[in-house]
Amino acid sequence: MISIKQFTFNPVRENTYVLYDETGECVIIDPGMYDSAEQNVLVNFIRSENLKPVLLLNTHCHYDHVFGNKFVFDNWGLKPQFHQGELYILQAIPGYLPQMGLQYELSPEPEVFLPETGTVHFGSSQLELIFAPGHSPAHLCFYAAADNFLIGGDVLFYSSIGRTDLPGGNHLQLINSIKNNLFILPDDCRVYPGHGQSTTIGFEKQHNPFLQ
């Protein structure tokens, strides 16, 4: 069984997730730590639970989801894994972020890119890859079928959807991704998004104003 720890980090309140199981191995998804205080929060949790980070995953590569990539690499030797279509999004960050008044430690680039479909493994657990572009050009979600939850990134939110006015965004593509790739999951599947509170597939089918 996978346990989930959620942290909310950085100036835009991004959700960072640590997933771990009974083996003690863990996955860090979308590390958003912006400063040393937030870095310490993550490290202290991993140490207190006696966890061993074995994977660093990014749903996509907007700046708020990769702030902590270099810190994770420096501490645990993990390079990020994401879909190759997000690489230019990652590489563009140093060109615009200083103009926003934000600091950024350059993320390492992947040695392993993730496909549109397949699985990633840690401990005795696995996560299924779900390709869901629209908010960003090659966004991936991570679905734990055995535990019936989705780490959704910035695709589907509580009563909302990801913005599509950023480079690589496409509104129609996002709507199609949600309806065709996420809404096929069980109605009681819990969705843990990149911002805000969790929700369920069934609730969003019924109530999300963008998807009626």
N, C-alpha and C positions, 0 to 999 in steps of 0.2 A: 504493500500500500504506500502510495506517495503522500508525503506531508508537504504542505505549502506554507511558506513564510513570505509575507508581502511587506515591502518597505515602500514608503513614498519619499522620493528624493528630489532635489534640485529645484531651481526657481519656477519650473513649470509643473511641479507636482507629478512627476512620472512614477509609475509603479514598477519597482524592481522585484523580481521573484527568485527565491531559492527553493528548489524542489529537491527532496531527499527521501530515501526509503530506509528500510531496516538495516541495510548493509552499511550505512553511513556515507555512501557516495552521494554527491549532490551536483546539481546543475544550477548555474547562475544565468538567469535570463534577463536581458536588457538592463545591465547595471547602470544606474543613473546617478551614482554618487558624484556630487559636485565638489565637495570640500573634504578636508581631513576629518571633520566631525562625522560626516555621513559615511566616509570610508571606515571609520572606527566602529560605527554601528554594525556594518556588515561583518567586519572581521570578528567582532565580539560575539555575534550570533553564531557564526560558523565555528568558532572555538568553543563556545559554551555547549554546543550540541555535538562537539567532537566529529565534525563533518570533514569529508575530503572532497573538495571541488574537482570534478573530472571533465566538465564541459562548460564552455561559455557560448551561449546562444544569443543571437539578436533576431528579433522578429523582423526588424527593418533597421535602417541606419540613419534616421533623423538624429540630430545631435543629442536630444534629451535622453535617448535610449542607449547611447554609446559613451556618455561622459566617463563611465567607470571602466571601459574596456582595457585601457592601459594599466590601471591599478590592478585589475584582476590578472593581467598577464605578468606584471611585475611580481605579484605575490604568489601566484600558483602556476605560472608558466603556461597558461591557457590562451591560445589565440582564438579570436571569435570565429564562429561558424554562422553563416547566413547564405542566402541565395546570391549567386554571382551578379544578378541584376541589380543588387543594392550597392555594388562596389563604388560606382561613380557617385552615389549619394554620400557615402562615407568620405570619399576623397574630396568632395566639394566643401566639407565643413570648415576647414581652415580659411577658406576664401570669404566666408560671410559672417562667421560667428563673432570675430572681434568687433565688427560694426554694431553688434547687438550688445556690446559691453560684457561679453561672457568669455571666460577662459576655457581652454580646451587642451588636454594632453593628447597628442596624436595617437590614435588607436593603431595597434598592429593590424595588418591585413591577414585574411585567412590563409591557412595552408589547405584547408578542406572547405569546399563550398557545398551547401546543401541543395539537393534536387527539389523539384516541385512536389514530388511524392516520395514516400519512403518512411523510414523510422530512424530515430536516434535512441541510443541505449545508455543507461547508467545503472549501476547496482544490479538489481534484479527487475528493473522497470524499463519500460519503453514509452516513447512519445511518437505519435504519428504526425507527419508533416502535412499541413493543409495549405495549399497555395492560395493566397487571397489578395491579389493586387488591387490597387485603386487609390488607397491612401498614399502608398508609395509603390514604385514600379514592380517590385518582386517580393512583396510582403509574405511572410510565412506565419502561420499559427501552429501551436503545438498542442495536440490532443492526446490526453491520457484516457484511452478507452476503458481500461480496467477500473479506473477511478471516476470516469465520467466528468472530466473537467477540461476546459480549454484555456490555454494561455493565449489570449487573442490579440495582443498588441493594440494597434490603433485602428482596428477594423470596425468592431461593434462595441458600442458603449451602452450603459443603462439609458434607454430612451433616446439614444443618439447614435451617430456613426462618425467615423474618422473624417477629418477635413480633407478636401480634395483640391485645395487651391495652392498647394505647395508643388515645387517642381517634381514631375513624374506622377502627379495625382490625376485621377480620372473618375469623375462622379459615377457615370454609368457603369464603368468597370467595377467600382467598389460595390454598388448595389447588386450587380450580377454575382460578385464573389460571395457576398453574404447570402443571397438567396439560393445559389447553386452549390456552394461549398460548405457553408456553416449551417444553414437551416435544414440540412439533411441529418444533422446530429440529433440525438434524443432531446425531447423537449425539456427534460430535467437536467440536461448538461449545464453545469455551472461555468460561466464565462468570467475569467479574470482579465480585465482589460488593462491597457497601458496607462489609463488615467481614470480616476473616480472609482465608484463602488462596483462590486461584482453584480452579475445578473444571470438570467438563464435564457437558453435558446427559446423556450416556450413563451416566456414573458415578452421577449422582443418581437416574436412573431405576432403576438396579439396587440401589443401596445406601442411599438416603436413608430413614431409618426413619419419617419423617413422611409418606412418599408411597407406601408399599407397599400 
